[in-house]
Amino acid sequence: MQDLRRALLEADPRLSKFQPLRRILFYDDFQHGMSGWNMLLGNYTKSLSRRHPGYVGFVAPMISNVTHWDGGSHGGLSGSYALKLATRPQKGAQTVALKRLTFPRTGELQMECWFTFKPEASELELSDVDVRSFGFAFDFQDAERRVLPQFRYLNAMDGKRVGKWQYKERTIPFMDVGDKTVTVYHYGEESWEDVPNGQQELCYNELPTKINWHYLRFGWDLRTMTYTRLQCNDLELDVAGLTGITNPAMPNLRNLLNVIPFVETDSDKRAFLYLDSVLLSGDWE
């Protein structure tokens, strides 16, 4: 059975570029639309003005053919379209997207994607330090805990190259917005810690309009609430013992599972994160 499964995966050009666990929960390549990916608006009651101010500047994701001014359109890695996250053109601006679902069983989960990142090519400069960071998060809740494992690639800070992976596990304060609803903003600069041996140079290319697609794999065990893997291209990081932001369980969120990409700019121009395809898989009995 395992040999047959492996042969079927390897024969499918859409899936053979991934390494899924036994059960595939979803595979999105954005050739047919948004596939449930949406803007992170932030919690509120009665008025949008009650949101945490960190969420106010977020922008909705969109389908893109990765257009560039000097050559036309890149398209995706395997098709015409990709999912595009774009910040506002202000240093430190962020934007976040997510896909909301629930987990059917407690076990291991793994997200894989092919991605690329770029600042807006608004000048004839390489601009390789204009994107501050991009990253990914899960948002889980079981009967006892809400856990937010998240990591980012810190590309640059204040115009200086950094190039390392970081994670966040210290609790972030929640804000009450009424009607049993709270909100938390956990994407800020506070509390990031370096992943051990997490330095990595990513391919950026020689022009402000060129892109190169990268592979990423992010695994988490819902039983132990710990990372199982973090890989980008050929770099596999040791994440044993690392965990995520942890708080007591909240009302109405049993079996919560959100998948969350984000991007941040380090200059007064927009930063882009493109996802060609995303696959979420799991392993349980």
N, C-alpha and C positions, 0 to 999 in steps of 0.2 A: 504493500500500500504506500509506504514512504517513497519507494522508487518511482511509482506511478505519479504520485503527487509532485515530486521533484521534476519529473520529465514534463508534466503538463505546465508547470510554472516556467521552466526553462524554454519551452517551445512558444510561449506567449511573449512577444516583444514588449508588451506593455508592462508585464509583471516580472520579467526576467532581470530587469535592472534593480529589483528590490530583493530583500531577504526576509520575507514575512514569516511570522509565527504561524501556528497551525490553522487559525481561523481568521479570515479577512473580514473586518467589520465594514470598511469602505475603501474604495479606490476612486480618486477624483483626478481627472486630467484636464478639466475645464474646457474641453472641446464642445460641450453641450450646455454650458452655463455655470452658474455659481455653485451648484451642488450643496446648498445649505450654508455656505460660508457667509458671514455677516459682520457688520460693524459692532464693536464693543461700545455700547452707548453709556454704560454706567448706571447703577441703580438709583432710583428716585421714587418719590411719592408726591402726588398732587401737582408737582411742577418740575420741569427739567432743571430749574435753577437750584434744586436741592441736590444735584449730583456733586460728587467730589470734583473740585476744580481741575484735577489732573485729567479727567475724561473729556473735558469740554472741547479740546482741540483735535480729538480723534476724527479721522476721515473714513468713510465707508470704502471697503475694498471694491475692486472692479475687475472685469475681464479685459485683458489687454493683449494686443498682438506685438507688444514690445517695440513700438515705433521709435526710430531714431532719425534725426534730421539729415544726416549726411548719406544714408544708404537705404532708407526705407523702413522695413520691419524685420526684426529678428524672428518673430514667432516664438513658439515654445520649443522645448527640447525635442518633442515628438509630435508636434502639431502646430496649428496656427495661433493658439491662445495660451495664456498663462493667467493666474490670479495675481493682481498687482495691489500691493499696499504702498501708499504714498503719504508721507508726512506733509505738514504745512511748511512753507519756506522760512522757518525761523529756527535759529540755533537752539538745540535742546528739544525741539518738537518731536513728538512720538505719534505713532498710530498703531492700532491693535485690531486684529480680526479674530474671529473664532468660529468654530463649528460646535454646536451643542447636541449632545446625545446622552445616553446613560449606559453604564456598563452592565451586561447581562449576568456575569459571573465574576467572582473574585479570583484573580489570577494575574498573569503577566500580560502587560500591554506594550506595544511598540509602535511608534510613529516613524515613518520614513518619508523623505521627500527629496526632490531635486529642485534646487533653488539657485537664484543669483541675486546680487544686490548692486545698486548703483546710485550715485547722486544724479539729479537732473543735469543733463548735459547742456547747461545754459551758457557756457563759455568754452573757449578753445584751450582748456587746461585739463590735465589728467584727473585732477580732483580726487585722488585716491584716499585722501584723509577727510573727505567731506561727510561720509557716513560714519556716525559715531558707533552704532551697534545695531545688531539684529539678533533675534532670539526666538525661543519657543517655550511654551509652558503647557502643562496639563493642569486641570482643576478637578479634583476628585472629592467626593464625600461618601463615607460609609456610615455605619450606625453611630460611630463615636467621634470621627474626626473629619475636618475639611483640610485637605492638603494641596498645596500649590507648588509642585516642583517646577522650577524654571531655570533656564540658563541663557547666556547670551555670548556672542562673539563681540568683544570690544575691539573694534577696528581702529579707532582713533579717539583721542580726547584733547580738546582745545588745539586742534590742528597738528597733533603729534601722533605718529604711528604707535600703536600698542600691540594689536594682533594676538589676543589671548582669549581663552574661554573662561567664563565665570559662572557661578551659580549663586542662588540666594536661598537661605534657610531660616534666617531670623524672622520672628513674627513681626508683622506690620500692623499698626493700630487700625481698628475698624471704626467707622463713623456711622452713627445712627441717623437714618433718613426718615424714620417714622413707619408706622403700620407694620411692625415686626420686621422691617427691612433695614439691613445695614449695607455699607459699601466699604470697599478697601481698594487702595491704589498701591499696587506692589511693583510698579514698573520704574520707579524713580531711581536716583543714583545711590540712595542709601543702601547699605547692608550687602552689597555684592562682595563675594569672596572668590579668589582665584581657584579654579580647578587645578589640582596638582599636575604639573608637567603639561599645562594646557596652552603653551605657546604654539601658534601655528601661523604660517604665512599662506594666505589664500591667493589663488590666481586672480589677477585683476586686469591684465592685458594693457595695451599701450596707448589706447585712445579713450576719451571720455564717453564714447558711444558704444564701445565693444563690451560684450558680456561673455562670461563662461559659466556653464551650469555646474553646480556642486552637489554631491550626495551627502545626506545627513540621516543618521539613525539615532533614536532616542527611546530608551526602554525604561519601564517602571514596573515594580511588583506591588500590586494592591494588597497582598497579604502582609508584607513586611513594611510597606510604605517607604521603600528605598529604591534608588536608581539601580538598574541592571546593566545599562550600557549608554555610552555617548560616543558617537563616531562621526567624524566629518572627513569625507574622502578616505585617505588611507591612514588617518590618525585615529586610533582607538584609545580613549582615555580611561584611566582607572578611576571609576566613580563608586567603588565599594565603600559603604559606610556613609555616603552622602545622602541627605534627605532634603525635603522641601519645607516651605513655610507651613506650619501646622497650627490649627486652631480647633476649638470644640465644634462639633457638628451644629449646623444651623437648621432652622425649620424649613421643611418642604424640599430639601435638596438630596434626599436619599438616592444613592447610586449615580450622582452627578458625574458626568465626564465631559469636560470641555477641552478642545484642542486649540491652542492659541499661538499664532505667530505675531511678532511685533518688530518694529524698526524705528530707529531714532537718527536724527540728523545732527551733525556737529558744525553746520554752517547755515548761513541764511539762504539755503536752497533746499528743494525737496529731496528727501532720501527715498529710494524705492527698494522694496523687497518683492521679488517675483517668485511664485511657486509654479513650476511646470506641472507637477503631479504630487499627490500626497496619498500615502497608504497607511491605514491603521489596522494592525492585526493583534491577535491575542492568543493566549494558550490557557485553557481550562478544561476540566472534565465535563 
